[in-house]
Amino acid sequence: MSHKLPKLSYAYDALEPYFDKETMLLHHTKHHQTYIDKLNAALDKYPHLQDRDLDEMLKVLSSVPEDIRTAVKNHGGGHYNHSIWWPMLKKNVKFSGDVAKAIEKEFGSYEEFKKKFTDNALSVFGSGWGWLVMNDKKELELMKTANQDSPISEGKIPILGVDMWEHSMYLLYKNNKVAYIEAFFNVVNWDKVNENFKKIK
């Protein structure tokens, strides 16, 4: 079974003025689709891997045949990261729930978390992602990954992420990454983030 582009549960203009329609359209239908196309092309060589869960392959990359391992890491990671990111986006969702309590306990306050999350994301060199993850001790922590590397390849489970690739911001924010992350916090679907958190806990 080949991997397919997941449908969004909202229109491409649903996140405006924070995330613009054109960027969302290109990001979803072009960039994400390209990761899927290249992942499927790599897996065509090994039909028995096509039915294997992508997250299981990313968790243990050494189990993937060496000649397609980089493709699975890059394009499979891009597919996985985006597939969990789209549902994390929604306007006008209040910071609340068990995840809010855990964040306030770990970071002291929402504002302190927001500052540290922003600093972490801004420290990504080149392209990559900024993450809030659950580590193997069931503790919240911040981390960053390069390119389309996924936290699950390092044994950590993503709770919230922000795409720091230029294609996610450049049409509207140019090189102003601070403004982009500030906008991102206006479209965090805290209900979905809380669901992610509770599922792990």
C-alpha positions, 0 to 999 in steps of 0.5 A: 500500500503506497503512502498518500497525502492526508486531507486537511480538516480545514480550508487552505485559508482557514489560518489567515492572517497568520498562515496565508492560503498560498503558502498552505496550498504549496506546502501541503500539495507540493512539498508534502506530496513530494516527500510522499512521492519520493518515499513511495519510489524508495519503497517500490524496491522493497514491496514488503516494507510498503505495509509497514508502519512508517513510524516503526521504520523511523524508530529503528532506521537500522532495520531499513535496507541501507540503500534506501535508508537515507530516503526513508529518513528524509522523505519518510521523515518529511511525510511523518512530520507533516502528517502530525503537524497539520492537525496541530494547526487551528485558530482560536483554541485556548491553551488548556487541558492536561498538557497546559498543566504539565507545561506550566509545571515544567516551564513555570508559565505559558509565557516562559514556555513560549519564550523557550520554545521560540528560542529553541526553534530559532536555534535551528541551523538551516532547515529543520523543526523545533519540538516539544517532546515526551522523553523516555522518562515521560518528561516534557523537553524541548529539542530540535531536529535538522532537515526532516529528521524525526524525534521518534528516531531518537526515542522521543515522542512529539507533542508539538512541533513547528516547521522551520523550513523556509517554504513554511514561512517565506512568502508571508514572513520572508526571513523574519522567523521571530514573526513567523513563530509568533504567528504560529502560536496563534494557530496552535490547536491545543486540543490536538496537542492535549490529545497527543499528550494524554495518549502518551501519558 
